[in-house]
Amino acid sequence: MIHSKKLFSIITAFLSVFMGLAQDMSFEDYNPTSTLVVPGKIIKRAKFKFIDVHGHQYRMATQDLSPVIAAMDTLNMGIMVNLSGRSGDNLKKAVRNIKDHYPNRFVVFANIDFNGAGAEGWIEKTVSQLKEDVKNGARGLKVYKSLGMYNKDSDGNRLAIDDPRLDPIWSTCGTLGIPVLIHAADPKPFWDAFDADNERWLELKTHPRRKRGDNNPAPWEQIINEQHNMFKRHPNTTFINAHMGWYANDLGKLGELMDAIPNMYVGIAAVIAELGRQPRFAKTFFIKYQDRILFGKDSWKPEEFPTYFRVLESDDEYFPYHKKYHAFWPMYGMDLPDDVLKKVYYKNALHIVPGLDKRMFAD
């Protein structure tokens, strides 16, 4: 029989090891289940039929769209804007696939490869192809963050978003009456010091390739300002600033930009976590700029849409976000009025994206 003192020492040693393991748990692993009990429920289906202006279906030219439609119907999504329409034959095939199987449920935006801008004949060829893409069914132009970050001109230099050699593209979009949805840069903390003061520390720790140096490839402020300069230089073109221009965490500043750039709309894709932690201020912002905010999700993960619905529609408190590395804080509902919600969900998109079928929407 083990002596009581010896048994006590064994148990103490065991507990010390066990507690040591627990204390050594990393912040990446720490994700406790909240014990808070408050009213509220997950919203799996949007209150009103909506348009996702920031969708991506990269194989739309050949893929079976029926599984996508089934998920869209479950969510109450009326139309998906596929921003990955590409150009030329790929775009034509995507448009044909839509028309042959699910007309009026998808539209595509064209894309441009900006590499080589400035070469002889480049702008004429590019504008001509854009016009052809619109003739073949493109309803807008999607510009990826590669412009301003990765694209090089004909001399091998970084191609700035506001490079005047690109002006004919933006003015052509205005003439054709199509919107430009543009993603510029990334969240500013990706450029900031990777330390305990960086709110995106967890994301950068788990996704280290997202970290950038101060000037890699240029300061964040420079890239963002280039975008704003381009918007201002083309007042007759409608721009949708993706991800709320990375100012969802500073709605005061974003409001100043909205006032200064009346042709700029914003999409909420991938920034719902910012809105969900400031529900009262965000609600005030949404009411003030209700005619210029559009619903978008970005990555096609149907299981993540309920977070968006709950933040926009409910007055629920302290509910979890779907990705800890994006937001380790809880969400709160903005409880938007129905008239504002309808504008965000579909009315604003119907107003600026040509050729959408309005018949499936309530009013």
C-alpha positions in Angstrom: 0.0 0.0 0.0 1.3 3.5 -0.9 1.9 5.7 2.1 -0.5 8.7 2.2 2.4 11.2 2.1 3.9 9.4 -1.0 0.4 9.3 -2.6 0.0 13.0 -2.0 3.3 13.8 -3.5 2.5 11.7 -6.6 -0.9 13.5 -7.0 0.8 16.8 -6.5 3.4 16.0 -9.2 0.7 14.9 -11.6 -1.3 18.0 -11.1 1.8 20.2 -11.5 2.5 18.5 -14.9 -1.1 18.8 -15.9 -1.4 22.4 -14.9 1.9 23.2 -16.5 0.6 21.8 -19.8 -2.5 24.0 -19.5 -0.5 27.1 -18.7 1.8 26.4 -21.7 -1.2 26.6 -24.0 -0.7 29.2 -26.7 -3.0 32.2 -27.5 -3.6 30.6 -30.9 -5.1 27.6 -29.1 -7.0 29.5 -26.5 -10.6 29.9 -27.7 -13.0 29.4 -24.7 -16.7 28.8 -25.0 -18.5 31.7 -23.5 -20.6 31.0 -20.4 -22.7 34.1 -21.0 -26.4 33.3 -21.5 -28.2 36.1 -23.4 -31.2 36.2 -25.8 -30.5 35.7 -29.5 -30.3 33.1 -32.2 -28.3 32.3 -35.4 -29.9 33.8 -38.5 -29.4 31.3 -41.3 -31.5 33.0 -43.9 -31.5 36.7 -44.8 -34.7 38.6 -43.9 -34.9 39.9 -47.5 -33.6 38.5 -50.8 -30.2 39.9 -51.4 -27.5 40.5 -54.0 -23.9 39.5 -53.2 -21.8 42.0 -55.1 -18.5 40.4 -54.0 -18.7 36.8 -55.1 -16.0 34.5 -56.6 -16.6 31.5 -58.7 -13.3 30.9 -60.5 -14.6 28.0 -62.8 -17.8 29.5 -63.9 -17.0 28.9 -67.5 -17.3 25.1 -67.0 -18.6 24.3 -63.6 -22.0 22.8 -62.6 -23.8 25.8 -60.9 -26.6 23.8 -59.4 -24.8 23.2 -56.0 -24.1 27.0 -55.8 -27.8 27.8 -56.6 -29.0 25.3 -53.9 -26.8 27.1 -51.3 -27.9 30.5 -52.6 -31.6 29.6 -52.2 -30.9 28.4 -48.6 -29.4 31.8 -47.8 -32.1 33.8 -49.7 -29.5 35.1 -52.1 -31.2 36.3 -55.3 -28.1 37.2 -57.4 -24.4 36.6 -57.1 -22.0 39.0 -58.8 -19.1 36.8 -59.9 -16.1 39.1 -59.9 -13.8 36.5 -61.4 -15.3 36.7 -64.9 -11.8 37.1 -66.6 -11.9 38.2 -70.2 -12.2 37.2 -73.8 -13.3 33.6 -74.4 -13.3 32.7 -70.7 -15.8 35.4 -70.0 -18.0 34.5 -73.0 -18.1 30.9 -71.8 -19.1 31.9 -68.3 -21.9 34.1 -69.6 -23.1 31.2 -71.8 -23.0 28.8 -68.9 -25.2 31.2 -66.9 -27.7 31.8 -69.8 -28.0 28.0 -70.5 -28.7 27.0 -66.9 -29.5 29.8 -64.5 -30.2 33.0 -66.3 -30.8 36.0 -64.0 -29.1 34.4 -61.0 -25.5 35.4 -61.8 -23.7 38.2 -63.5 -20.0 38.5 -64.2 -17.5 41.3 -64.0 -14.5 41.5 -66.4 -10.9 41.5 -65.3 -7.8 43.2 -66.7 -4.2 42.1 -66.6 -2.4 45.4 -65.9 1.1 44.1 -66.3 2.9 45.9 -69.2 0.9 49.1 -69.0 2.7 51.8 -70.9 3.9 49.7 -73.8 3.1 50.8 -77.3 -0.5 50.0 -78.1 -1.2 48.5 -74.7 -4.0 50.9 -73.6 -5.7 50.8 -76.9 -5.8 47.0 -76.9 -6.9 46.9 -73.3 -9.8 49.3 -73.7 -10.9 47.6 -76.9 -11.0 44.2 -75.1 -12.9 45.8 -72.2 -15.5 47.1 -74.6 -15.7 43.7 -76.2 -16.2 42.0 -72.8 -19.0 44.4 -71.9 -20.6 43.7 -75.3 -20.3 40.0 -74.5 -22.1 40.3 -71.2 -19.8 41.7 -68.5 -21.7 44.0 -66.1 -18.7 45.7 -64.5 -15.0 45.6 -64.0 -13.3 44.0 -61.0 -9.8 45.3 -60.2 -7.7 43.1 -57.9 -5.2 44.3 -55.3 -2.4 43.4 -57.7 -2.8 46.8 -59.1 -0.8 49.1 -56.9 1.0 46.1 -55.3 2.3 43.6 -57.8 1.6 44.8 -61.3 4.6 46.3 -63.2 4.6 48.7 -66.1 6.5 48.2 -69.3 9.6 49.4 -67.7 9.4 47.0 -64.7 8.3 49.6 -62.2 5.4 49.3 -59.7 2.2 50.4 -61.4 0.4 53.0 -59.3 -3.4 52.9 -59.1 -3.6 56.5 -60.2 -1.1 56.2 -63.1 -2.4 58.5 -65.7 -1.7 55.9 -68.4 -4.7 54.0 -67.0 -7.1 56.9 -67.2 -8.8 55.7 -70.4 -9.9 52.5 -68.7 -11.7 54.3 -65.9 -13.3 56.8 -68.2 -14.4 54.0 -70.5 -16.2 52.4 -67.6 -18.0 55.7 -67.0 -19.0 56.0 -70.6 -20.2 52.4 -70.7 -22.2 52.8 -67.5 -20.5 50.0 -65.6 -19.2 50.1 -62.1 -15.6 49.4 -61.1 -15.2 47.3 -58.0 -11.7 47.7 -56.7 -9.7 46.1 -53.9 -6.6 48.2 -53.0 -3.9 47.1 -50.6 -4.8 45.1 -47.4 -5.5 46.0 -43.8 -3.1 48.6 -42.5 -1.8 46.4 -39.6 -0.2 44.2 -42.2 2.3 47.0 -42.7 2.7 47.8 -39.0 5.2 46.4 -36.6 4.6 42.7 -35.7 4.4 43.1 -32.0 2.0 43.0 -29.0 0.4 46.3 -30.1 -0.6 44.9 -33.5 -4.3 44.0 -33.4 -3.8 41.6 -36.3 -1.0 39.8 -34.5 -2.8 36.5 -34.4 -3.6 36.6 -38.2 0.0 37.5 -39.0 1.2 34.7 -36.7 -0.9 32.1 -38.4 -0.6 33.6 -41.9 3.0 35.0 -41.9 3.0 35.7 -45.7 0.5 38.5 -45.1 3.1 40.6 -43.2 4.7 43.4 -45.1 7.5 45.8 -44.5 6.9 49.6 -44.3 7.6 50.0 -48.0 6.6 46.6 -49.4 5.8 47.3 -52.1 4.9 50.9 -51.0 3.6 52.5 -47.8 -0.1 51.6 -47.1 -1.1 55.3 -47.1 0.5 55.8 -50.5 -1.5 52.9 -52.1 -4.7 54.0 -50.5 -4.2 57.6 -51.5 -3.5 56.6 -55.1 -6.9 54.9 -55.1 -8.7 58.0 -53.8 -6.9 60.2 -56.3 -8.1 58.0 -59.1 -11.7 58.1 -57.8 -11.6 61.9 -57.7 -10.1 62.2 -61.2 -13.1 60.3 -62.7 -16.2 61.7 -61.1 -18.4 60.2 -63.9 -17.4 56.7 -63.1 -19.0 54.7 -60.3 -16.5 52.9 -58.0 -17.3 50.3 -55.4 -14.5 50.4 -52.8 -14.1 46.8 -51.7 -13.8 46.0 -47.9 -15.0 49.5 -47.1 -11.6 50.7 -48.3 -10.1 49.2 -45.2 -11.6 52.0 -43.1 -14.4 49.9 -41.4 -12.3 50.3 -38.2 -12.4 54.1 -38.6 -15.9 55.1 -39.8 -15.3 58.7 -39.0 -12.5 58.8 -41.6 -14.5 56.8 -44.0 -17.4 59.2 -43.7 -15.1 62.1 -44.6 -14.0 60.2 -47.7 -17.6 59.4 -48.6 -18.4 63.1 -48.4 -15.4 64.1 -50.5 -15.9 61.4 -53.2 -19.6 61.2 -54.1 -19.0 58.6 -56.8 -17.5 56.1 -54.3 -19.7 53.3 -52.9 -18.4 50.8 -50.4 -18.9 47.0 -50.0 -18.9 45.3 -46.7 -17.1 42.0 -47.8 -14.7 40.6 -45.2 -15.1 43.5 -42.7 -18.2 42.5 -40.9 -16.1 41.8 -37.8 -15.2 45.5 -37.6 -18.9 46.5 -37.8 -20.0 43.9 -35.3 -17.8 45.4 -32.5 -19.2 48.9 -32.8 -22.9 48.4 -33.5 -24.2 51.8 -32.4 -21.7 53.8 -34.3 -21.9 51.5 -37.3 -25.7 51.8 -37.4 -25.5 55.5 -37.4 -23.0 55.3 -40.3 -25.2 52.9 -42.3 -28.3 55.1 -41.8 -26.4 58.2 -43.0 -24.8 56.5 -46.0 -27.6 54.0 -46.7 -27.7 54.8 -50.4 -24.0 53.9 -50.9 -23.3 50.7 -49.0 -23.6 47.2 -50.7 -23.7 43.7 -49.3 -20.8 41.4 -50.2 -19.2 38.4 -48.7 -16.0 37.6 -50.7 -15.0 34.0 -50.2 -17.8 31.5 -51.1 -18.4 29.8 -47.8 -22.1 29.6 -47.2 -21.7 28.7 -43.6 -20.2 32.1 -42.9 -23.1 34.2 -44.2 -25.2 33.9 -40.9 -22.6 36.1 -39.1 -23.3 38.8 -41.7 -27.1 38.4 -41.3 -27.0 38.5 -37.5 -24.8 41.6 -37.4 -27.0 43.5 -39.9 -30.4 42.4 -38.8 -30.5 41.5 -35.1 -29.9 43.3 -31.8 -28.2 40.3 -30.4 -25.3 40.7 -28.0 -21.9 39.0 -27.6 -22.0 36.3 -30.2 -18.9 34.7 -31.9 -17.3 35.5 -35.2 -16.6 32.6 -37.5 -12.8 33.1 -37.7 -10.9 33.7 -34.5 -7.8 35.0 -36.3 -9.8 37.7 -37.9 -11.6 38.7 -34.8 -11.0 37.4 -31.3 -13.7 39.7 -30.0 -17.5 39.1 -29.9 -20.1 40.5 -32.3 -23.1 42.6 -31.6 -26.1 43.2 -33.9 -26.7 46.6 -35.5 -30.5 46.0 -35.8 -30.8 48.0 -39.1 -34.2 49.4 -40.0 -35.9 47.5 -42.8 -35.7 50.3 -45.3 -31.9 50.6 -44.8 -31.5 46.8 -44.8 -33.2 46.6 -48.2 -30.9 49.1 -49.7 -27.8 47.3 -48.4 -29.1 43.9 -49.4 -30.3 44.7 -52.9 -31.6 48.2 -53.8 -28.2 49.9 -54.1 -26.8 47.1 -56.3 -29.9 47.3 -58.5 -29.2 51.0 -58.9 -25.5 50.8 -60.0 -25.0 47.4 -61.6 -26.7 47.3 -65.0 -28.9 44.5 -66.3 -29.9 42.8 -63.0 -33.3 41.2 -62.9 -35.4 43.4 -60.5 -38.4 41.2 -60.7 -37.3 38.8 -58.0 -37.0 41.5 -55.4 -39.9 42.8 -53.3 -39.9 46.5 -54.2 
